[in-house]
Amino acid sequence: MPKMIVSIDGVVIKEVQLTKDRTTLGRRPYNDIVIDNLAVSGEHAVMQMSGSDVSLEDLNSTNGTYVNGKAIKKQQLQNGDTIEIGKYKIKFVHEGAADNYEKTMVINAGAVVSPGEAAAPVGNAAIKVMSGAAAGREVPLVKVVTTIGKPGVAVAAITRRPHGYVVALVEGTSKPTINGSPMGTDAVSLHNGDLIELAGTQMQFVQH
């Protein structure tokens, strides 16, 4: 069950489980999540749940709604996202989505391919930083979705699928390149040794 953990200055003040299709957030007492602060609009934002997906929409609030430091109008939330409204930080926790994905993935892998092939597509993979201050550092791809890049410049998401890994541009003005070719809006399959350039940093996709 997805939930929102509301905190201010690092102190958690409430946890709210998202059980309805539509959960409102604002200063007025009739909202599902009430934040009594003048920086929060009467009806500030709404969370809409569809299956295991939760999207957050700003309701033309005075001070705006931010996700991971970026102003949004409407955005699908990922497990671990931080929503900022005024001085309040709201962490979105949705462990169930990843768990279900993992379970389904294992069942699918067994059902679709023979046991000999099942272990091959998704091995241990990592992104190795090739340039900049962090050159030589390897970031293991342990989560279903790993985001890389710099918010506001370019952010890409690497997603683990039953048959391997794909990368897709999430946001940004400068398009990342894979092996020198610009990446479009569609997800691209990654292969061992692929070079990704994103936000001025070169990275290599490594599958062990």
Secondary structure, 3 states (H helix, E strand, C coil): CCEEEEEECCEEEEEEECCCCEEEEECCCCCCEECCCCCCCCCCEEEEEECCEEEEEECCCCCCEEECCEEECEEECCCCCEEEECCEEEEEECHHHHHHHHHHHHHHHHHHCCHHHHCCCCCCEEEEECCCCCCCCEEECCCCEEEEEECCCEEEEEEEECCEEEEEEEEECCCCEECCEECCCCCEECCCCCEEEECCEEEEEEEC
